[in-house]
Each structure stands twice: as C-alpha cells, then as structure tokens.
C-alpha cells in the first residue's frame, strides 16, 4: 500500500487530533466543575422561579472563579412585571453578582434543561435571603429530604368516561414506609365535628369529612389498603381520607356555608409538646414549599387534644391569617383543594432518627451552608415571625460570651401522662450556672420554656454562643442557634440511643456536642459539674 501522507503531514494530523481531544476534555471538566446554578431574586430578596428560553446570552452573564467570563444560554426569569430588576448570583464560592432586566413575554416558557446540580425552593410568599443552595441533586439528601413524596398511593380511581379526576390523591416516600401526604379536591369539613373527632381520636364515622358531589371529581372504587400500610392507626391524615371516601358523595357545593377557593393546608397541632409542635409546623412549611409558586393560600389548624393550646399566638405570627377549627362558627366549610401535611410522627425530622435503614444516610446530610433546604428555610421563617434574623453579632462557641441553659420542670404533656411521671429535671442547676460563670468568664442565662412566650424562648437561644440542656423537648430550640454556636446536650444513659437533637442539628448544619452521663432518666438527675465544665472548656479550646 502506498503511503499518501508524508511523515511531517502525519505528525501534524496527529497533533491536530490531540488538540481536539484536549479541547473537548478541557471543556467537559471545566463545565463539570465550574458551571454553577443561578439563583434569582427580586429587589426584596424574594426567590423567583426560572424557566428556559427568551433571554439572549448577552443579557445574562456572570463572573466565574479565576476571572473567567461565561454566558448562561437559554435562561428566562419568571417575573411579575416587565420592569423588575433581578440579581443573579452563583451558588458556589467565591460569589459574583450581576443584574438583568427580564424581557416581556406573552407565552409561558417550558423548562427543558436537565436537573441542576443543587435544588432550592421557589415559593415567592416566603422571605429568603442570601445564597439559596440546597441539597446536591441526585443525592440521598435531595431524594429524601427535598423531593420526598414521589410514589403515588392509589386511593380513588378516575371516571374516564365522564372525564372526572380522582378526588383524593396521596403520595408516599420510597425511602420510608411511614410517611404520606394527601390532598382532597372538592371536600367538605364540619369544623366542630372534626375538632371533636380529632381530639377523641375517632375521625372515622364522625361525619366530619365528606367529598362533594361535583362534575369534576369522583372517587370510584376507593382503595385504602396502601394508606393503611403507610400510616399508623391514629394518624389524622389516614382518618380524614378514610372518612372522606367512606360513602358516596351527595352534598352539593351550593349548600356549603363557606367556599374556599385557595389551596388550603390543614395540619394537626400538638397542644403542649414543643418538639412535636415544631415538627407539625415544619411539615406544613415544607408542604407549602413543595406546592411551588402560589398566588395565595390558607392555613388551618386542628388541635390534637382538648388541653389548653400553648402556641396560638406564635402560630398567628408564623402562618399569618391562620384559622383554628375550634373557633370556626360555620357548620360546613368546603374547599376546592385541601392539602393534609404529614403528622408529626411522619415528619422527615422524626423518621430520620427513628428508622435504622435511613438514619446513617440522614446523618450524612449536613445542612451547614445550605439555606435553600426546607429545614433552613423553615428556620428563617420561624425567626422572621419573631422579627429576628442572623444579623445579631455573636462570638461563637470557640470564644463564647453568652451561655444559655434550658431547664425542665414537671408539666402535664398529654391526657395519658401525669406530671409526676416527668423526668430529667436537673437538680443541681444552680451550682452548674455559678461554676460556668466563674470558670468560663461568660454570661450564663437560664430559663424554663413553659414560663415564656415562644418568641422570647427563640430570641434567648438565638443569641447564645453555647446552648446547654438535658435531653428533652425544649432542645428543639437548638434550631435557632447560629452557625458558629453550639448545642451541648446532656444525655442520660437510657437516652443514649435517642439521636433526636443530634439529627436535628446535623440536618440544620448546627454544631453539636454530646455529653453522656451514667444516670438513668429518673425524676431528678444531678451532673458532675466539674466534669461538664472540663469537657465544655476542652470543646471551646479544641472544637468539636
């Protein structure tokens, strides 16, 4: 065979091919490691949705690390008016900022891109600030803590002949067998009946919930088998769904005393137990986020028991316009769409620490530096309800100025419990406080949660460099600690396997130190004060 190319030509061909390979490989790895998601805000820092197409590459460009200039192609910004100016920032550090004025479009653009490298929430009714980085896309954390309810749980069949849609829709998490969220379309609630039914744990056969007879929705051949497998017997979501589909609908919308057009979130609140109450609030907050962009919505609450409800005032701040079932005067209230967030025992935060199969993976989900996660956005919203934010200056746990200790005292938590059964009251708290002030040169503040309004409890802990407490519900306030602060949990021997607050602080990205003691959870416990202080000082000096 005759060689048609001379050796110099062959050499240059080889060099050209090598250059192409290097160019392609360089671009691949450059895009993999430097291309960043865009987080879009308006002037009041409210997050807006993004969709694809409509803005030229010249209008949207950001400064990447190493002073490299890069254009983001095919990006459009969903906005309320043609003259809004938006800030665009990177979700990685170092951050860069630029501005753009979105163009007006009469058409709604459709997303066509693949999944981003991080996820975030986009409800414009919530006040977000800063860089809203979420869980890494495709990770367990993103799959379970963000996307969560991905599998449909069949309840009602549609009537395809009449084009009627299922009146009840439920979804479960593929990661947990005890988590479900349901919604009902065209449904009637009898508020007083529902309140009495929930507080007495007898929703089924109460007449408190029923579907409306409409031309748009139907519940053919209701099947509750999967709902039963995915919920506990006393779960209020299960009870309401079962009651709604118990009999064929006969009630007409025209007969409703009150009709609510907006999507409505109905949660069951815990009257006294602050940890489970915060789980109910978190679940509701996340359900709101999961619904995406809504022009408006409503929040209703039904109490879990007939005990005095301790959190009314704070709920009015956290969910402005909230309505309470026991205060409603209408005999019938009907909803175009009613969403039932999971109960407190079906909360992500609870399942993460309860289920062995996912506990280890949840512990790998560190929320530090990820304000776009649901738990961090809930934290921001809860602080905002008390007119607080993280602008309060702190020295941090490595150079503490203020130590806060939460104390426990006996109280009546629920009907089946007696105050004298209450455990883990710290008997030598006064000695601990005095020695802490003496040996750490800090200001030590102590409080009983039951004595203070919720916002005052949140404010006290939010200002702490170090938060100390014996294992108990009040440590849920560790969620308000700032990133450089620390939860120091005193854990009795019988609670060593209870990782409630280690899990909570990990998911929220808050520093945590466990201090185990040999005592069991008896009514009153005492700690070795010198040992506590030695371990705390070592943590201050050397970190966790």
N, C-alpha and C positions, 0 to 999 in steps of 0.2 A: 504494500500500500504506500502511495506517495504522500509524504507529509506536506500539506498545502500551507502550513504556517511555519515561519522561521522561529528559532528559539527565542529571540527578543520579543516577537509578537506574542508567542505563547506566554512568556513571562508577564507581559502587560495584561493579557487576558486574565491570567491567574490573579494578578494584583487587583484588577477591576472587580472580579468576583469576590475577593476577600474584602474589598472596601464596602461592597453592597451588604455582605453578611454582617460586617461590623456595624454599619449604619442601622440595619434592621434590628440587630440585637440591642444596640445602644438605645434606640427609640423605645423598644419594648421595655427594657429595665428602667428607663427614665420615666415612662408613663406609669409603670407599676409602683415606683417609689416616690415620685414627686407630684403626680397629678392628685389634686385634692377636691373633695366635695365643696360645693359652695353653700354657705348658709346665708339666707336672705332675710333682712329685717327692714321694717319701715322706720320712720324717724322716732317713734316712741318705743323702738326695740321690740315690737311685736313680730313674731315669726310668720312668714307667709309661705304658701306652697310654691313650688316651682314646677313648671311643665316645659315641654320641649317645643322648639322652633319659634321663629318670629323675631328674634333679635340677631343682628349681624355680629360677626366675630369682632368687628372694630368697637362695638359698643360695650362688650364685656371682656375685659382682660384684667389679669391680676398679677402681682409681682410674687413670684415663687422664690424659694431659697436660692442662694448663690446669684441673686440679681438676674435671674433668667426671666424673660418675658414670655408669657404663654397665653393664648386665646382659648376661651372655652366656647366651643361651637354649639349652635342649636339650643340656646338657652332662652327661655321666656320666663317672665315673672308674673304670677297671678297677682293682680292688684285691684284696688277699688276705684281708682281714678287715673286718668291719663297723665296727671302731673306729679304723681308721687315720686319722690326720690328715695332710692333704696341704697343701703350699704351692703357691700358684698365682702365677706371675709372668709379666709381659709379655715378649715377645721384642724389644721396642723400648725405646729410652731416651728419657726417664727411666723407670726401672722402678718398679713398685709391687708390694707383696706383700699377700696376704690368706690366710686359711686356711679350710678346709672339712672337714667330716666326711662322707664319702660314705655314702649310704644303702645298705641291703642290698637286693639284687635277686636273685630266683631265676632270672631269664632273662638271657640274653646279648643285649645290645643290638647293633643293626646300624648301622654308620656310614651316614649319609645326606647328609652335607654335601659341598659341592664342595671342590676341592683348596685347602689352606691357602696362605697367602702365603709360608710358608717350611717346609722339611721338616726332620725330625730323626729320629733312630733311637730305638728303644724296647726294646732288649734289657735286661731287668732284672738280668741277671747281670753287667753291666758297671757300673763305678762312675763316674757322671758327676757333675760339679759345675757350678754356675753356670747361666747363661742359655744354653740349647742351641739357638741359632739356626743354621739350616742354609742351604743354597743357596736362592735365591729360586725359588719354584715356577714352572714353565714356562720357565725359562731353560735355555740350553745346559748350564750348570754342573749344574743339577738333573737334567737329562735324561741327561747322560753320566756325571757323577761320582757321582750318587746312585742313580738308577733303573737305569742301566747296561744290564743284561741283560733286554731287553724282547721280543726276537723269538725265537720257538721254532724250534729247529733239529731237524727231524724225524729220528729215528733208528729208533725202534720203532713199529709200529702196534699199536693195541689189538685185542683179540678181543672184539667187542661181543656175540657170541653167548654166550660164557661169562662176560661181564662182567669180563674181566681187563684191568687197566690196563697201560700201557707200562712196561716195567722200566727203561728208560733215558730220561731227559729232559735235553735240552740247550737252552741259550739263548745267544744272541749279542747284541752291542750293534749297533744300527742305525748307530752312528756310526763303528765301526771294523770292518775286515774280518779282524782278527787277535785277537779276544777271544771266548772261550767259557767257559761254566761248565756242568758236567754233574752230574747226580745219578743214582744207581742204587738201585733197590729190590730187596731180597732178593738180595743178591750175596755171593759167597764170595771171600775173599782167602787166598792161601797166602803168609804173610809173608816167609819166607826166599826163596821163588821170586821174589816181587815185588821184594825188595831187590836180588837179583842181576840181575833183568831191567832194573830202572831204572838201576842203576849201569853196566850194559853197553849201555844204550840199545836193548834188544831185548825189549820187552814182548810184542809180538805173537808168537804161537806158543810162548809160555813156559809156559802152563798156570797162570799166577799169578792170573788173574781169571776167574771164570765166574758166570753167573746161576744162581740156584737154580730148581729145578722146583717151583713153588708153584701154589696155586689162585687167587692174587690178582693176579699179574703175568705178563706174557708179552712176548716180543719177536718179533712177526710181521714177516716180510719186512724185516729190518734194512737201513737205507739210510745209508751213511756218506759219501755224496758231499758233503753240506753241512759235515759235520765236517771233512773233508779240506780244503775250501776256506777254512775259518775257523781253521785251526791250522797250525803248522809241522810238518814231518815228524817231528821228535824230541820233540814235545810229549807229556808224560806223560799228560795228560788224554785226548788223542787215542788214545794207545797202549792205555790201560786200557779205554776204551769199545770200541775195535776188538777187543781180546782178549775182552771180556765177551760180545760178540754173535757171536763167530766160529763157534760151534757151538751147536746146540740144547741147552737145559739138561737135565741128567739127575741132578744132585746134589740130594739131599733135605736139608731143614733138620735133620731128626733126626740126620743124620750129621755135623753141624758140631761140632767140639770146643768151640767157644765161640760163643755167640749174643749179639749186642749190639743191644739194643732201642732205645737212644737214637740220635738223629741224630748222625752221626759225620763230622767234617771231616778229610779226608786230604790233606795238602799235601806237595809235594816241596821239601825244603830244600837250600840251597846250602852245601856243606861249609865253604868258606873265604871266598868273596867277600862282604864285609859288605853292600854295596849290594844285590846280588841277594837276599841272605838277608832283608834287611828288606823287600824287595818281596814275598817269599813270605809273610812274617808279616802284612804289611798286607793282602794278598789274602785270607788266612784270616780275619783280623779282620773285613774287610768282608763276607765270605760269612756269617759268624756274624750280623752285624748285619742283613743282608738277609733272613735267615730269620725275623726278628721274634721275638716272645716264645716262649721255650722253657723248660720246667721244668728241663731238663738236657741236656747234650750232651757229646760227647767229641771230642778232637783227637788225630789220629795223624800221624806224620811218616815219610816215606821219604827217605833221603839221595840226592842226585843222583850221587854218586861214592863210590868206596871210600876216598878220602882221609880223614884224621883230621877229625872233625867238631868245629869250634871253638865251637859255640854251644849245646851240650847244656844247660849249667847255666842259661843265660838263658832258654831255651825252657821250662824247667820252672817258671820264675817267671812268664813271660808267659802260658803256657797250662797252668795247674795241672792235674796228672793226665795230661799228655801222654804218649803211648806211642810208642816208636820201633820201627819194623818189624824192624830187625836184631837187636833184643833179645828179640823175642817167641818163645816156645817152642812155641806151638800150631802144629800142621801146617795147620789150617784155622780161620779166623775168619770168621764170617758176620754180615752187617749187615742190619738191617731197612731202613735208609736210609743211604747213603754219599754225601756231597757232596764233589765234587772242585773246589776253588777253582782259578782260573786259575794257570798257571805264571808265573814272574817276567817273562818276555818278553811275556806277555799282560796284565800289570798296567796299570791305569789310569795310574799314575805313569810307566810306561815308554812306553805308547802316546801319551800327551800330548806327549812330547818327540820321538817318532820319526815321527809321521805328520803330514805337511805340512798336510793338509786340516783337521786339528783343532787344530794347535799354537797358532795365533793365538787361537782361541777359548778354549783352556785357559789361556793367559796372561791372559785377562780374568777368570779365576776366582780372585779374591783371598780366601784363607781367613781373613784377619785379622778378628777379631770374630765368627767363625762356629764356635764349639766343637761344634755339632751335626753338622758334616760328618764323614765317615768318617776322613779323614786327621787331623783334630784329635782325634777320639775315640781313634784308634789311638795318637797321641802321648801322650794322657793315660794310656792303659792301659800303654804301654811305660814311662812314668815311674813309674807306680804299682808296676810289677813290681820296680822298684829302690827302692821306698819314697821316691819323690821327688814333689814337686808344685811348682807355681809360686809357693808362698809364700816361696821363697828371695828375699831382697831383692837387687835389682840397681840400679845407677845408670844402665845403658843405654849404648848406643854413643855418644850425644851428650855423655856425661860419664863416660867409662869408668874403671873401677877395675881390671878384670882382662881381659887379652887371652890367648886360648888359641890355640896353633898346633899343628896336627896334622902330624906328619912321616911320610914314607914311607920304607920300606926294602924291599929285594928279598925276595920270598917266592914260594912255589910256589902259584899260584892254581888251576890245574886241570891234569889229566893231560897235555894237549897243549901246555902252556906251560912254559917254563923260567925259573927265577929271573933269569938274566942278561938276559932279554928285558924285565924290568920297567923302566919309565921314570918320569921326572918326580920323581926324588929331588932335593931341594933341597940343593945343595952348600954354600951359604953361610948356612945356617940360624942358626948361632951368631952371626954378625955381625948378622943381622936381629933376633934376640932382644935382643942387647945394645943396639942402636940404638933399638929400640922402647921398652925400659925407660927409656933416657936421655931420649928426646925426647917421649914421651907421658906420662911420670910415672905409669905403670901397673905392675902386677904382670903379668909375662908367664910363662905356663906352657906348656910343650911336652910332647908325648907321642907315642909310637908305639902305634897301636891294637893291634898284634899282641902287645904286652907286657902288656896289662891285661885283666882280665875286662870283659865287655860293660857291666855296671852301673857300673863305675868310669869307663869311657870316657864313658858317658852323663852321669854326675854332673859330670865335669870340664867338658864342653861346656855343660851346663845352667846352670852358674854363671858362664859367660863373658858379658861385655858385648860383646866382639868375638871372632869365631871366624875364624881365618885358615888357609888351606891351599892347596896346589897342587891343581888339578883331579885328582880320584881318588876311589875308592870310599868312603874314610873321611869324605868330606864329607857323607855321608848323616846323620851325627850333627848336622848343622845343624838337623834336625827338632826337636831338644831345646832349641834356643835359645828364650828367652822373647821376648815381643812387642816389647820395647824393645831387644833385642840385634841384632847384625848378622853376617851371613856375608860375609867378604871373600875372594872366590875369585880366585886367581892362575891365569890361563888361558893356556897356550901357544898359539902361532899355529895349529897344526893341530887344536886343540880348540875353536876359536872358534865353530864351528857346533854344538858339543855343549852343549845347554842343560839338561843333567840337573839341576843343582842350582839354577839359576835357576828352572826349572819347579817343582822340589820346594818351594823356599821360597815361591814365589808361591802355590801351592795351599794351603800351610800358613799363609800370612799372616805370613811372617817376612821381615825386612828383608834386602836383598841388594845387594852392590856387586861388579861385575866389574872385575878388574884385568888387562887383556890384556898379554902380553909378546910380543916378536918371536921368541923362540926356539921351536924345534920340541920335540916330546916325545922328547928323547933320554934316555939313561940318567940323566945328571945335568944339572941346569939350575941356573943362578945368576940371581938377580934384582938389579936396580939398587935397592939398599937405600934410598938417599936418595929415589928416585922413589916407591917403595912408601910410605914414611913421609909424604912430601909429600901424596900422594893420600889417604892414610888420615886425616891431620890435617885436610885440607880437608873430607873427609866428616864427621868429628866436628864440625867447626865449622858447616858449612852443611847437613848432612843429605844424603840420597841423592836 
